[in-house]
Amino acid sequence: MRYLLVIILALSASAFAQTDEQRAAIADRIKSFSNVCVAGQDCGGAAAAAAAVVTLPGEAKYAVCAACHGTDGGGGIGPMLAGREADYIVGRLTAYRANETVGAQSALMWGQAAALTDDDIQDLAEYVTSF
Ligand code: HEC
């Protein structure tokens, strides 16, 4: 009985012991499901860059706008932005940044646009036209 236990332990231990080759084979098998990085593997460099999703710079800047204009620009507290031309968005944001009154609720946009740079406005306009 005691021997049986030893054998079972020895077998299960060997089942968990993996060589680098085995680890690499496992990583290779599951890499199509997600971006997996196994200990001991080179996880940076070209592979990581290839896996990175291409995003527009305006996407992160739009996060704060989404609260009022919707994640897809569908509108909410603020008007719908989806379907607008980039020039239109740039014009409006530039006006709000200068504290100009566009509509009845422009005051809500003044604070939003105050700290935007020209590049931010361009990036945001590009992102909004991608909806
Ligand atoms: C607190 C809510 C709120 C947030 C946050 C907000 N907006 Fe607005 N936005 C509004 C409202 C309300 C208006 C309408 C203002 C008016 O009456 O002129 C507006 C108007 C606009 C317009 C003009 C729309 C049109 O139809 O003419 C643009 C463009 C715009 N916002 C872009 C943005 C961007 C880009 C951000 C993020 C940097 C942002 N907004 C953040 C509420 C918000």
Residues whose N, C-alpha, C, O or C-beta is under 5 A from the ligand:
A	BS01	HEC	K61 V64 C65 C68 I77 G78 P79 M80 I89 R92 L93 V102 G103 A104 Q105 S106 L108 M109 Q112 L124
